[in-house]
Amino acid sequence: MVQVALCVGISALLFVPNLIPIVLSRLTIRRFHQLSTWFGIASFLLIAGSQPLYSWIVSYLEDSLDASSGFAGAVTSIACFSGVLAMICNGLFADRVGAKSRIKLLMALLFSSSIAVLLVSLGPALGIELVIIGAIIGVSTQLSAIGTMHACIVDKAPLSVSRATGITMTGYYLGGN
């Protein structure tokens, strides 16, 4: 999977059409490359830090907190359903705040996701209730942050959305492995 992600990222960087050289100066091109690199790193860190909520929450609830399989599945289902609703509402909100405030929104979502992961990891010490809250907040903020990050890419690289998206998607795929 890592090899596929790297191939996608390299091909996006090398072969996807790009309007930047036609329209903008070399300084702006350099700034775009720096931004796309940072978006790739940010997407990697987002997924690497929050994907375990999806991948391991059922096992974590069962093994570490002695929850039943049915209860663990219900918590995960509720978290995912809440995440979809939050993602839709966040998309509407991100459109309203506009390009100037979207990065701040993204940072708030990432901070909230970090707090949620902390709540889940402290579950054995603080109780299963905080794990449930952390899972719901974590899944909701992760899904919302992914969409908001794509909106930020469009804001920052309007002439090369496909290239910037390819680099960011590579970060997502590498972060999930």
N, C-alpha and C positions, 0 to 999 in steps of 0.2 A: 504494500500500500504506500509506503514511503517513496518508493521508486516512481510510482504513478503520480503522486503529488509533486515530486520534483520535476518530472517531465512536463506536467501541466504548467507549473510555474515558469519553467525555462521557455516553453513554447509561447506562453503568454507574453513574456518579456521580449522575445525575439521576433515572433511572427505576427502577432495581432496588430492590425492597422493602428496607426497612431497619428493624430493630426497635430500634435504639439510642435514638431520641427517646422512645419509649414507656417505656423502662426506666431509662435512665441520665440523669445530670445534664449540664448544659451543659459543664462542665469535662471530663468524660469524652468527650463528643462531640467537643470540640476536640482532645483527645488522639488520638482515633481518626482524625480528619482528618490530623493531623500524621503519625501512623504510616502511614496508607495512602499519603500523599505520599512518605514515605521508602521504603516498599516499592516504589512505582512507579519511583522514581529508582534504587534498588538493582537492580531487575530489568532496567532499561535498561542500567545499567553492566555487569551480569553478562553479558548477551547481547552487547553491543557489544564487550566485552573478550575474550570467549572464542569467539564464533561463527566468527571467521575460522579457527579450528582445523578446523571442519567444512568451511567453504566453500573454503578455499585450501590445505589441507595437500597434496593431490595435486599441484597446480600448483607449490607451493613445493618439494616434494621433487624433481619433475622439472626445473624450471627453475633453481633455486638450488643444488641438491645433485647434479644429474645422475643421479638415480635413474631406473630404467626405469618405465614406466607400470604394469606388473604389480606391481613392488615397492611403488610408491606406493599402489596400490589395496589391496595386502595389508596394508600398515601401517595404512591408514585402516580397513579391515575389522576388523583386530585391535583397534584403538583403540575402535571403536564396539561391538564385542562385549564388550570389557572394561568399557566404560562402562555397558552394560545390566546386566551382573553387579554392578558396583559400585553402581549405582542401587538395585537390589533389596536388596543387603546394607545399604546406607546407610539405606534406608527402615525396615528391621527395627531397625537400631541407633538411628535417630532416635526410633522409638516407645519403645524401652527407656530412652533417656536422659530422655525426658519434656519437658514444656513449659519447664521452668526452664533446661535446658541446650541446647535446640535452637538458640537464637541463637548460642551459642558454637560449636556444631557447624557452623552455616552460615558463620560467620566463618572457621573453620579450612578449610572447603572452598573458600571464595573466595580465601583466602591461597594454598592449594595450587594453585588454578587460575592465579593470577598467576605463581607460580614456574614452572609448566608452560609458560605463554606465553613467559616469559623464556627458558627452555631452548630452545624451538622457534626463537625469534628469534635466538639465538646459534648456531644450527646451522652456518652457514658457517664460523664461527671455531672451534667446538668439536667438530664432527663429527656425522655422521648418527645415531650411536647416541643422543646426547642429544636429538635431534629425535624419534626414535622413543619414547624414554622420556617426553619432554614431551608428545607427542601422546596417548599412552595415559593419562597422569595428567590431562592437560587435559580430554580428552573425558569421562573418568570423573568428575572433580570437577564439571564443568559440569552433567552430567546429574543428579548427586547433589544439587548445590546448588539446582537448579530445584525438585526435589521437596521438599527441606528448606525452601525459602523458602515454598512453599505450606503446609506444616505450621505454619510460624511465623505465617503470616497467620491461620490458623484459631485458633492460640493467642491472638493479640493482638486479634482481632476476631470473637469467637465469635457475636455477635449480628448480624453483617453480613458473613458470609463471601463472599457473592456480589458485593457491592460492592467489597470489598477485593481479591478475585480479579480482577475486571474491570479495576481500576486497575493491578494488577500485570501482568496479561496485556498491557495496552496498553504498558507499559514493555518487555516482552519483544518485542512486535512492532516497536516503534520501534527497539529496540536491534539487531534483525536486519536493518534496512534500511541 
